[in-house]
């Protein structure tokens, strides 16, 4: 929610962030909506969130650290359901 808030406050659209960061608009939307299942591997997500945060004037490494905690929690349930329960 913080990224979206700062993007809108800065008068930017998703496409503006995409042009600057070279990140797919879809991934930027998924990040804003915390659609963890639709995001790529964590190493990419961390980079995407860092770049997005820097682009809207936030401290990227801190925003990414906070985001990745939620991403890891959201991914843990997804991994468990896909790999462990099916065996």
ABEGO torsion letter per residue (X at the ends): XAAAAAAAAAGBBAAAAAAAAGBBAAAAAAAAAGBAAABBBAAAAAAAAAAAAAAAGBBAAAAAAAAAAAAAAAAAAAAAAAAAAAX
